[in-house]
């Protein structure tokens, strides 16, 4: 997905009043720290990151129980790296889903 698709998703979440935070490759270190903290402590329900954010920063994202990929990652090694971030300490039932179209294959 492109940054434009992230912007569309951000607009949708804001329009629907979703409890979310986002991190992109353009986010400052302070914004990233705030977003990670709000997500981990449950003040925000959804954390949206871009593939480029993970590519450049590779932060450990704690508190992830469910993961949805908007499209398959451009680099295949990113998928297992992100899936390994899932919190499996409790029996909450972690899940991963990938949304894709025929053109993504």
PyMOL commands that set and color helices and strands:
alter all, ss='L'
color gray80, all
select helices_A, chain A and resi 3-16+29-40+51-57+76-83+102-104
alter helices_A, ss='H'
color red, helices_A
select strands_A, chain A and resi 20-23+46-49+66-69+95-98
alter strands_A, ss='S'
color yellow, strands_A
deselect
rebuild
show_as cartoon
